[in-house]
Every structure is written in C-alpha cells, then in structure tokens.
Amino acid sequence: MSVFLEIPEEKKLYSNESFFIIKDSFPVSPGHLLIISNEIKSDYFELSESEKAQLTATIDTAKKIITQEYTPDGYNIGMNCGPAAGQTVFHFHCHVIPRYIGDMENPRGGVRHCINGKGYY
C-alpha cells in the first residue's frame, strides 16, 4: 500500500490520466509541489513512454500552479530513484521546488550537491 493512495481528492490541485499534483507536506520552499503517478510505479524508470511524455506537460502545469501564488526566481525538478538515491516512498513522485534568490548562500551546483562535497566545480 502506498501513502499516496490515501490522499483525499480535495488535496489534489490537478489531475490527469497519469498523474496528480499536491502541495508537499514537508516543503523545502514556498510552493513546493509533488507530481504523483495515479498507478503505483516505483520510480521514473517504471513509467511507460506515454506517462513519461505526459510528465513533461504535468511539470509545466505544476509551474503554472506555483506562479499563481508565488514568484520564484528558479526551479529544481527532482526524482529520487532507488534507496541509494534517497528514495523512501516507492511510488513515483517528482518534486517541483521553486527557488528564490537568497534562499541559499550559494546555490551554484544545484542538484549536484546530492553527494556531499561534489557540487562544487
């Protein structure tokens, strides 16, 4: 059973045939959203080609939802695939994280910082 299957309909900001969007319960920045697959797929690599194609449009929709309330200066879009990558919920979800100037002292390297000390170049 997936915790994501217990999300009530009224918490869903958007739905399509493959995905739905919710506010992250533990946001790392204002406006942080999750895109979650309607069917349990463990990670991105289990999505069908059709779902992968629809994911791109759903990310664009998430951005539109964020900009209705916030004015971010950038975005991180991320998926954790497998325990070694930090995945703890094995039901596909994609983080759309708005970023704001000044939210980190030095954001250079972005997602490259997932391995301690390797983000600097």
Biotite code that builds the C-alpha atoms (Angstrom):
import biotite.structure as struc

atoms = struc.array([
    struc.Atom([0.000, 0.000, 0.000], chain_id="A", res_id=1, res_name="MET", atom_name="CA", element="C"),
    struc.Atom([1.200, 3.487, -0.809], chain_id="A", res_id=2, res_name="SER", atom_name="CA", element="C"),
    struc.Atom([0.709, 6.515, 1.428], chain_id="A", res_id=3, res_name="VAL", atom_name="CA", element="C"),
    struc.Atom([-0.039, 8.460, -1.756], chain_id="A", res_id=4, res_name="PHE", atom_name="CA", element="C"),
    struc.Atom([-3.151, 6.368, -2.423], chain_id="A", res_id=5, res_name="LEU", atom_name="CA", element="C"),
    struc.Atom([-4.624, 7.717, 0.819], chain_id="A", res_id=6, res_name="GLU", atom_name="CA", element="C"),
    struc.Atom([-4.543, 11.356, -0.329], chain_id="A", res_id=7, res_name="ILE", atom_name="CA", element="C"),
    struc.Atom([-8.090, 12.743, -0.387], chain_id="A", res_id=8, res_name="PRO", atom_name="CA", element="C"),
    struc.Atom([-9.395, 14.205, -3.643], chain_id="A", res_id=9, res_name="GLU", atom_name="CA", element="C"),
    struc.Atom([-9.787, 17.665, -2.094], chain_id="A", res_id=10, res_name="GLU", atom_name="CA", element="C"),
    struc.Atom([-5.992, 17.867, -1.566], chain_id="A", res_id=11, res_name="LYS", atom_name="CA", element="C"),
    struc.Atom([-5.325, 17.316, -5.273], chain_id="A", res_id=12, res_name="LYS", atom_name="CA", element="C"),
    struc.Atom([-4.616, 20.574, -7.067], chain_id="A", res_id=13, res_name="LEU", atom_name="CA", element="C"),
    struc.Atom([-4.706, 18.978, -10.513], chain_id="A", res_id=14, res_name="TYR", atom_name="CA", element="C"),
    struc.Atom([-5.234, 15.529, -12.054], chain_id="A", res_id=15, res_name="SER", atom_name="CA", element="C"),
    struc.Atom([-4.855, 13.977, -15.491], chain_id="A", res_id=16, res_name="ASN", atom_name="CA", element="C"),
    struc.Atom([-4.933, 10.387, -16.743], chain_id="A", res_id=17, res_name="GLU", atom_name="CA", element="C"),
    struc.Atom([-1.447, 9.575, -15.395], chain_id="A", res_id=18, res_name="SER", atom_name="CA", element="C"),
    struc.Atom([-0.660, 11.961, -12.529], chain_id="A", res_id=19, res_name="PHE", atom_name="CA", element="C"),
    struc.Atom([-1.972, 14.268, -9.848], chain_id="A", res_id=20, res_name="PHE", atom_name="CA", element="C"),
    struc.Atom([-0.375, 17.265, -8.130], chain_id="A", res_id=21, res_name="ILE", atom_name="CA", element="C"),
    struc.Atom([-0.389, 18.100, -4.419], chain_id="A", res_id=22, res_name="ILE", atom_name="CA", element="C"),
    struc.Atom([1.415, 20.502, -2.105], chain_id="A", res_id=23, res_name="LYS", atom_name="CA", element="C"),
    struc.Atom([4.388, 18.778, -0.488], chain_id="A", res_id=24, res_name="ASP", atom_name="CA", element="C"),
    struc.Atom([3.616, 18.017, 3.168], chain_id="A", res_id=25, res_name="SER", atom_name="CA", element="C"),
    struc.Atom([7.181, 18.953, 4.146], chain_id="A", res_id=26, res_name="PHE", atom_name="CA", element="C"),
    struc.Atom([8.032, 21.768, 1.706], chain_id="A", res_id=27, res_name="PRO", atom_name="CA", element="C"),
    struc.Atom([11.625, 22.884, 1.349], chain_id="A", res_id=28, res_name="VAL", atom_name="CA", element="C"),
    struc.Atom([10.476, 26.209, -0.100], chain_id="A", res_id=29, res_name="SER", atom_name="CA", element="C"),
    struc.Atom([7.195, 28.097, -0.533], chain_id="A", res_id=30, res_name="PRO", atom_name="CA", element="C"),
    struc.Atom([5.203, 26.494, -3.342], chain_id="A", res_id=31, res_name="GLY", atom_name="CA", element="C"),
    struc.Atom([6.961, 23.072, -3.308], chain_id="A", res_id=32, res_name="HIS", atom_name="CA", element="C"),
    struc.Atom([4.706, 20.618, -5.187], chain_id="A", res_id=33, res_name="LEU", atom_name="CA", element="C"),
    struc.Atom([4.701, 16.875, -5.823], chain_id="A", res_id=34, res_name="LEU", atom_name="CA", element="C"),
    struc.Atom([3.590, 15.199, -9.032], chain_id="A", res_id=35, res_name="ILE", atom_name="CA", element="C"),
    struc.Atom([2.453, 11.650, -8.200], chain_id="A", res_id=36, res_name="ILE", atom_name="CA", element="C"),
    struc.Atom([1.553, 8.803, -10.539], chain_id="A", res_id=37, res_name="SER", atom_name="CA", element="C"),
    struc.Atom([-2.041, 7.583, -10.381], chain_id="A", res_id=38, res_name="ASN", atom_name="CA", element="C"),
    struc.Atom([-0.822, 3.984, -10.587], chain_id="A", res_id=39, res_name="GLU", atom_name="CA", element="C"),
    struc.Atom([1.875, 2.645, -8.310], chain_id="A", res_id=40, res_name="ILE", atom_name="CA", element="C"),
    struc.Atom([5.140, 2.693, -10.238], chain_id="A", res_id=41, res_name="LYS", atom_name="CA", element="C"),
    struc.Atom([8.221, 2.507, -8.042], chain_id="A", res_id=42, res_name="SER", atom_name="CA", element="C"),
    struc.Atom([10.131, 5.286, -9.817], chain_id="A", res_id=43, res_name="ASP", atom_name="CA", element="C"),
    struc.Atom([10.652, 7.194, -13.075], chain_id="A", res_id=44, res_name="TYR", atom_name="CA", element="C"),
    struc.Atom([12.145, 4.185, -14.813], chain_id="A", res_id=45, res_name="PHE", atom_name="CA", element="C"),
    struc.Atom([8.930, 2.175, -14.372], chain_id="A", res_id=46, res_name="GLU", atom_name="CA", element="C"),
    struc.Atom([6.794, 4.808, -16.109], chain_id="A", res_id=47, res_name="LEU", atom_name="CA", element="C"),
    struc.Atom([5.563, 3.938, -19.594], chain_id="A", res_id=48, res_name="SER", atom_name="CA", element="C"),
    struc.Atom([6.687, 6.031, -22.553], chain_id="A", res_id=49, res_name="GLU", atom_name="CA", element="C"),
    struc.Atom([3.233, 7.606, -22.604], chain_id="A", res_id=50, res_name="SER", atom_name="CA", element="C"),
    struc.Atom([3.475, 8.506, -18.909], chain_id="A", res_id=51, res_name="GLU", atom_name="CA", element="C"),
    struc.Atom([6.957, 9.949, -19.385], chain_id="A", res_id=52, res_name="LYS", atom_name="CA", element="C"),
    struc.Atom([5.633, 12.141, -22.190], chain_id="A", res_id=53, res_name="ALA", atom_name="CA", element="C"),
    struc.Atom([2.701, 13.294, -20.059], chain_id="A", res_id=54, res_name="GLN", atom_name="CA", element="C"),
    struc.Atom([5.051, 14.034, -17.158], chain_id="A", res_id=55, res_name="LEU", atom_name="CA", element="C"),
    struc.Atom([6.625, 16.901, -19.109], chain_id="A", res_id=56, res_name="THR", atom_name="CA", element="C"),
    struc.Atom([3.257, 18.592, -19.567], chain_id="A", res_id=57, res_name="ALA", atom_name="CA", element="C"),
    struc.Atom([2.405, 17.947, -15.916], chain_id="A", res_id=58, res_name="THR", atom_name="CA", element="C"),
    struc.Atom([5.624, 19.653, -14.797], chain_id="A", res_id=59, res_name="ILE", atom_name="CA", element="C"),
    struc.Atom([4.579, 22.674, -16.852], chain_id="A", res_id=60, res_name="ASP", atom_name="CA", element="C"),
    struc.Atom([1.180, 22.596, -15.136], chain_id="A", res_id=61, res_name="THR", atom_name="CA", element="C"),
    struc.Atom([2.872, 22.455, -11.720], chain_id="A", res_id=62, res_name="ALA", atom_name="CA", element="C"),
    struc.Atom([4.893, 25.544, -12.631], chain_id="A", res_id=63, res_name="LYS", atom_name="CA", element="C"),
    struc.Atom([1.674, 27.370, -13.584], chain_id="A", res_id=64, res_name="LYS", atom_name="CA", element="C"),
    struc.Atom([0.095, 26.420, -10.256], chain_id="A", res_id=65, res_name="ILE", atom_name="CA", element="C"),
    struc.Atom([3.142, 27.709, -8.364], chain_id="A", res_id=66, res_name="ILE", atom_name="CA", element="C"),
    struc.Atom([3.214, 31.027, -10.224], chain_id="A", res_id=67, res_name="THR", atom_name="CA", element="C"),
    struc.Atom([-0.447, 31.691, -9.379], chain_id="A", res_id=68, res_name="GLN", atom_name="CA", element="C"),
    struc.Atom([0.655, 32.290, -5.788], chain_id="A", res_id=69, res_name="GLU", atom_name="CA", element="C"),
    struc.Atom([4.441, 32.747, -5.817], chain_id="A", res_id=70, res_name="TYR", atom_name="CA", element="C"),
    struc.Atom([7.111, 34.446, -7.897], chain_id="A", res_id=71, res_name="THR", atom_name="CA", element="C"),
    struc.Atom([10.116, 32.110, -7.871], chain_id="A", res_id=72, res_name="PRO", atom_name="CA", element="C"),
    struc.Atom([13.437, 33.004, -9.438], chain_id="A", res_id=73, res_name="ASP", atom_name="CA", element="C"),
    struc.Atom([14.192, 29.413, -10.499], chain_id="A", res_id=74, res_name="GLY", atom_name="CA", element="C"),
    struc.Atom([13.241, 25.769, -10.012], chain_id="A", res_id=75, res_name="TYR", atom_name="CA", element="C"),
    struc.Atom([14.709, 22.421, -9.069], chain_id="A", res_id=76, res_name="ASN", atom_name="CA", element="C"),
    struc.Atom([12.877, 19.434, -10.535], chain_id="A", res_id=77, res_name="ILE", atom_name="CA", element="C"),
    struc.Atom([13.855, 16.165, -8.940], chain_id="A", res_id=78, res_name="GLY", atom_name="CA", element="C"),
    struc.Atom([13.127, 12.475, -8.605], chain_id="A", res_id=79, res_name="MET", atom_name="CA", element="C"),
    struc.Atom([14.799, 10.052, -6.224], chain_id="A", res_id=80, res_name="ASN", atom_name="CA", element="C"),
    struc.Atom([15.105, 6.631, -7.878], chain_id="A", res_id=81, res_name="CYS", atom_name="CA", element="C"),
    struc.Atom([16.136, 3.853, -5.516], chain_id="A", res_id=82, res_name="GLY", atom_name="CA", element="C"),
    struc.Atom([17.307, 3.696, -1.906], chain_id="A", res_id=83, res_name="PRO", atom_name="CA", element="C"),
    struc.Atom([20.880, 4.745, -2.788], chain_id="A", res_id=84, res_name="ALA", atom_name="CA", element="C"),
    struc.Atom([19.418, 7.952, -4.230], chain_id="A", res_id=85, res_name="ALA", atom_name="CA", element="C"),
    struc.Atom([17.458, 8.638, -1.049], chain_id="A", res_id=86, res_name="GLY", atom_name="CA", element="C"),
    struc.Atom([14.077, 7.328, -2.161], chain_id="A", res_id=87, res_name="GLN", atom_name="CA", element="C"),
    struc.Atom([11.894, 6.393, 0.812], chain_id="A", res_id=88, res_name="THR", atom_name="CA", element="C"),
    struc.Atom([8.415, 6.244, -0.767], chain_id="A", res_id=89, res_name="VAL", atom_name="CA", element="C"),
    struc.Atom([8.386, 3.707, -3.603], chain_id="A", res_id=90, res_name="PHE", atom_name="CA", element="C"),
    struc.Atom([5.527, 5.240, -5.542], chain_id="A", res_id=91, res_name="HIS", atom_name="CA", element="C"),
    struc.Atom([6.631, 7.587, -8.333], chain_id="A", res_id=92, res_name="PHE", atom_name="CA", element="C"),
    struc.Atom([6.708, 11.244, -7.379], chain_id="A", res_id=93, res_name="HIS", atom_name="CA", element="C"),
    struc.Atom([8.512, 14.217, -8.845], chain_id="A", res_id=94, res_name="CYS", atom_name="CA", element="C"),
    struc.Atom([9.397, 17.267, -6.757], chain_id="A", res_id=95, res_name="HIS", atom_name="CA", element="C"),
    struc.Atom([8.898, 20.683, -8.332], chain_id="A", res_id=96, res_name="VAL", atom_name="CA", element="C"),
    struc.Atom([10.746, 23.013, -5.977], chain_id="A", res_id=97, res_name="ILE", atom_name="CA", element="C"),
    struc.Atom([10.575, 26.772, -6.522], chain_id="A", res_id=98, res_name="PRO", atom_name="CA", element="C"),
    struc.Atom([13.816, 28.567, -5.745], chain_id="A", res_id=99, res_name="ARG", atom_name="CA", element="C"),
    struc.Atom([14.258, 32.127, -4.614], chain_id="A", res_id=100, res_name="TYR", atom_name="CA", element="C"),
    struc.Atom([17.262, 34.439, -4.736], chain_id="A", res_id=101, res_name="ILE", atom_name="CA", element="C"),
    struc.Atom([18.788, 34.327, -1.274], chain_id="A", res_id=102, res_name="GLY", atom_name="CA", element="C"),
    struc.Atom([17.220, 31.012, -0.176], chain_id="A", res_id=103, res_name="ASP", atom_name="CA", element="C"),
    struc.Atom([20.765, 29.579, -0.025], chain_id="A", res_id=104, res_name="MET", atom_name="CA", element="C"),
    struc.Atom([24.016, 31.422, 0.392], chain_id="A", res_id=105, res_name="GLU", atom_name="CA", element="C"),
    struc.Atom([25.445, 29.861, -2.783], chain_id="A", res_id=106, res_name="ASN", atom_name="CA", element="C"),
    struc.Atom([23.069, 27.731, -4.876], chain_id="A", res_id=107, res_name="PRO", atom_name="CA", element="C"),
    struc.Atom([25.679, 27.099, -7.594], chain_id="A", res_id=108, res_name="ARG", atom_name="CA", element="C"),
    struc.Atom([25.736, 23.406, -8.435], chain_id="A", res_id=109, res_name="GLY", atom_name="CA", element="C"),
    struc.Atom([22.062, 22.838, -7.519], chain_id="A", res_id=110, res_name="GLY", atom_name="CA", element="C"),
    struc.Atom([21.243, 19.137, -7.546], chain_id="A", res_id=111, res_name="VAL", atom_name="CA", element="C"),
    struc.Atom([24.939, 18.285, -7.842], chain_id="A", res_id=112, res_name="ARG", atom_name="CA", element="C"),
    struc.Atom([25.041, 18.708, -4.065], chain_id="A", res_id=113, res_name="HIS", atom_name="CA", element="C"),
    struc.Atom([23.229, 15.396, -3.570], chain_id="A", res_id=114, res_name="CYS", atom_name="CA", element="C"),
    struc.Atom([26.692, 13.874, -2.958], chain_id="A", res_id=115, res_name="ILE", atom_name="CA", element="C"),
    struc.Atom([28.400, 15.741, -0.128], chain_id="A", res_id=116, res_name="ASN", atom_name="CA", element="C"),
    struc.Atom([31.248, 17.919, -1.375], chain_id="A", res_id=117, res_name="GLY", atom_name="CA", element="C"),
    struc.Atom([30.773, 17.034, -5.066], chain_id="A", res_id=118, res_name="LYS", atom_name="CA", element="C"),
    struc.Atom([28.611, 20.002, -6.052], chain_id="A", res_id=119, res_name="GLY", atom_name="CA", element="C"),
    struc.Atom([31.484, 22.451, -6.319], chain_id="A", res_id=120, res_name="TYR", atom_name="CA", element="C"),
    struc.Atom([33.321, 22.827, -9.593], chain_id="A", res_id=121, res_name="TYR", atom_name="CA", element="C"),
])
